[in-house]
Amino acid sequence: MVEKLALAELSLKPWELGKYTLKEFKDALEYKRSIGKAEFIRKAELATVIINACGCNIKKSIAVQDILGFDPYKKQEITKSKEEQEDELHYLKNKMGGEVK
């Protein structure tokens, strides 16, 4: 599954996947996804400007939040509980063949 994800999202060749550590691979995926999200937000901002400039017979102006369904300017903190972090670590250790306490 990791190989398919790498090939699809990062456009990596199969032999290039082995050059990445797990952390580097995860960071590269997060960076690629953040670029996609930023592009999506820019397109929504452009649509908002066009809709508000044309009028389109609307009584109230449209905001970016109305199009996206969330506020892109508000920093969203994603925090995992200690239990979730331990479960993820346990899963990764099992997957990588490490020792589990």
FENKARA-V802321 format. One line per field, one symbol per residue. ss: DSSP state (A for helix, B for strand, O for the rest). psi: psi as a letter, one per 30 degrees, with the letter a starting at -180 (. if undefined). burial: # if it has 9 or more other ideal C-beta (glycine too) atoms within 8 Angstrom, else .. A space follows every 10 residues. Layout:
ss = ???
psi = ???
burial = ???
This chain:
ss = OAAAAAAAAO OOOAAAAOOO OAAAAAAAAA AAAAAAAAAA AAAAAAAAAA AAAAOOOOOO OOOAAAAAOO OOOOOOOOOO OAAAAAAAAA AAAAAAOOOO O
psi = eeeeeeeeef hkleffeffk leeeeeeeee eeeeeeeeee eeeeeeeeee eeefehhkfk lkleeeeefl jffkkjkjkk leeeeeeeee eeeeefglkk .
burial = ....###.## .#....#..# ....#..##. .##......# #..##.##.. ##........ .#.##.##.. .#........ ....#..#.# .###...... .
